[in-house]
């Protein structure tokens, strides 16, 4: 997963810039996306892009009742932005959408958390069917040999997709 932090541009504008930069190129492997996203913008400077792993995601669900005033159960995983200010140490502003125009809620902080556990202990696996499709693309030469190791080292399992939920904003009607 990639994270692009640019406070000057809206998410839609960043997405559009990246989309236009890849219009006439082929992206062969997930490892290429960080560089492609970073170099999508030349002026005023390339995007600052971070590669995120399973270790970067924290489990805030256990914290909702203990540290925040009001009922956040079921809502905390839907928070898209949280803003903390030194001038208001006992509150945070949250948005449930990445849109700049999204309404902002104020959440009172009861206590500072001592430790936050990681959400995932390992990378999330893909389904065996997806893995087999990727392997076939490697075996038939559709994917260049230089990227085979990246695809063949993916973890997979026999169960359904781990990530069933999609963001409402990402769905196309």
C-alpha positions as CSV (number, residue, x, y, z in Angstrom):
1,X,0.0,0.0,0.0
2,X,1.2,3.5,-0.8
3,X,0.7,6.7,1.1
4,X,1.1,10.1,-0.6
5,X,1.1,13.1,1.6
6,X,0.6,16.4,-0.2
7,X,-1.3,18.9,1.8
8,X,-1.5,21.3,-1.1
9,X,-3.6,19.1,-3.4
10,X,-6.9,17.3,-3.1
11,X,-7.0,13.5,-3.2
12,X,-8.8,13.6,-6.5
13,X,-6.2,15.9,-8.0
14,X,-3.3,13.6,-6.9
15,X,-5.2,10.6,-8.3
16,X,-5.8,12.4,-11.6
17,X,-2.1,13.4,-11.9
18,X,-1.0,9.8,-11.3
19,X,-3.6,8.4,-13.7
20,X,-2.5,10.6,-16.5
21,X,1.2,9.7,-16.0
22,X,0.5,6.0,-16.4
23,X,-1.8,6.4,-19.4
24,X,0.8,5.2,-22.0
25,X,2.9,2.8,-19.9
26,X,2.6,-0.7,-18.6
27,X,3.0,-1.4,-14.9
28,X,4.4,-4.9,-14.5
29,X,4.6,-5.3,-10.7
30,X,3.3,-3.7,-7.5
31,X,6.9,-2.7,-6.6
32,X,6.9,-0.2,-9.4
33,X,4.0,1.9,-8.1
34,X,5.9,3.9,-5.5
35,X,8.3,5.2,-8.1
36,X,5.6,5.8,-10.7
37,X,3.4,7.7,-8.2
38,X,6.4,9.8,-6.9
39,X,7.5,10.8,-10.4
40,X,3.9,11.5,-11.7
41,X,4.4,15.2,-10.7
42,X,7.5,17.1,-11.7
43,X,6.6,20.7,-10.5
44,X,6.8,22.0,-7.9
45,X,8.5,18.7,-6.7
46,X,7.8,15.0,-7.0
47,X,5.2,13.6,-4.6
48,X,6.4,12.3,-1.2
49,X,5.4,8.6,-1.3
50,X,5.8,6.1,1.4
51,X,5.5,2.3,1.0
52,X,3.3,0.9,3.8
53,X,3.4,-2.7,5.1
54,X,1.2,-4.6,7.5
55,X,3.3,-3.3,10.4
56,X,2.1,0.3,9.7
57,X,-1.5,-0.4,10.4
58,X,-2.7,-0.1,14.0
59,X,-5.7,-1.6,15.7
60,X,-7.7,1.3,17.1
61,X,-10.9,-0.7,17.6
62,X,-9.9,-1.7,21.2
63,X,-9.3,1.9,22.1
64,X,-12.7,3.5,21.3
65,X,-14.4,3.1,24.7
66,X,-11.3,3.4,26.8
67,X,-9.9,6.6,25.4
68,X,-12.6,8.5,23.6
69,X,-15.8,10.1,24.9
70,X,-18.9,8.9,23.0
71,X,-19.6,5.7,21.2
72,X,-17.1,5.1,18.4
73,X,-17.7,1.4,18.1
74,X,-18.2,0.5,14.5
75,X,-17.1,4.0,13.4
76,X,-13.4,4.0,14.3
77,X,-12.5,1.8,11.3
78,X,-14.3,4.3,9.0
79,X,-12.3,7.3,10.1
80,X,-10.2,8.5,7.1
81,X,-8.4,11.5,8.6
82,X,-7.7,12.5,12.2
83,X,-6.3,15.8,13.1
84,X,-4.7,16.6,16.5
85,X,-3.6,20.1,17.6
86,X,-1.3,21.1,20.4
87,X,-3.8,23.9,21.3
88,X,-6.6,21.3,21.9
89,X,-4.9,18.3,23.5
90,X,-8.1,16.8,24.7
91,X,-9.8,16.5,21.3
92,X,-9.3,15.3,17.8
93,X,-11.1,16.3,14.6
94,X,-12.1,13.4,12.3
95,X,-13.5,13.0,8.8
96,X,-15.1,9.8,7.5
97,X,-14.2,10.7,3.9
98,X,-11.0,11.8,2.2
99,X,-12.9,14.6,0.4
100,X,-11.8,18.1,1.4
101,X,-15.4,19.1,1.6
102,X,-16.4,16.3,4.0
103,X,-17.9,17.3,7.3
104,X,-15.6,17.2,10.3
105,X,-16.6,15.8,13.7
106,X,-14.9,16.6,17.0
107,X,-14.1,13.7,19.3
108,X,-13.2,14.2,23.0
109,X,-10.2,12.4,24.2
110,X,-10.5,11.0,27.7
111,X,-7.0,9.7,28.2
112,X,-3.8,9.1,26.2
113,X,-3.3,5.6,25.1
114,X,-0.3,3.7,26.5
115,X,0.2,1.4,23.6
116,X,-1.6,0.6,20.4
117,X,-1.3,-2.9,19.0
118,X,-0.7,-3.7,15.4
119,X,-3.8,-4.6,13.3
120,X,-2.1,-7.3,11.3
121,X,0.7,-9.7,12.4
122,X,1.7,-10.6,8.9
123,X,0.9,-9.5,5.3
124,X,-2.6,-10.3,4.2
125,X,-2.7,-13.3,1.8
126,X,-4.4,-13.4,-1.6
127,X,-6.7,-16.2,-2.6
128,X,-5.2,-19.3,-4.1
129,X,-7.1,-18.7,-7.3
130,X,-5.5,-15.2,-7.7
131,X,-2.1,-16.7,-7.0
132,X,-2.6,-19.4,-9.6
133,X,-3.7,-16.7,-12.2
134,X,-0.6,-14.7,-11.4
135,X,1.6,-17.8,-11.6
136,X,0.1,-18.7,-15.0
137,X,0.9,-15.1,-16.3
138,X,4.5,-15.7,-15.1
139,X,4.7,-19.2,-16.6
140,X,3.3,-18.1,-20.0
141,X,5.7,-15.1,-20.2
142,X,3.1,-12.4,-20.0
143,X,4.9,-11.0,-16.9
144,X,8.6,-10.3,-17.6
145,X,10.9,-12.7,-15.8
146,X,12.5,-9.9,-13.7
147,X,9.2,-9.7,-11.8
148,X,8.4,-13.4,-11.3
149,X,10.0,-13.7,-7.9
150,X,7.8,-10.8,-6.6
151,X,4.6,-12.5,-7.7
152,X,5.6,-16.1,-6.8
153,X,6.6,-15.0,-3.2
154,X,3.1,-13.7,-2.5
155,X,1.3,-15.4,0.4
156,X,-1.9,-17.1,-0.5
157,X,-4.6,-19.1,1.2
158,X,-7.6,-21.3,0.3
159,X,-10.2,-19.1,1.9
160,X,-12.1,-16.2,0.4
161,X,-10.6,-12.7,0.0
162,X,-9.5,-11.2,3.3
163,X,-10.4,-7.7,2.1
164,X,-14.1,-8.0,1.4
165,X,-15.1,-4.4,2.3
166,X,-14.5,-1.7,-0.2
167,X,-14.6,2.0,0.4
168,X,-17.9,3.5,-0.7
169,X,-15.9,6.3,-2.3
170,X,-14.0,3.8,-4.5
171,X,-17.0,2.1,-6.0
172,X,-18.2,3.0,-9.5
173,X,-21.9,3.2,-10.1
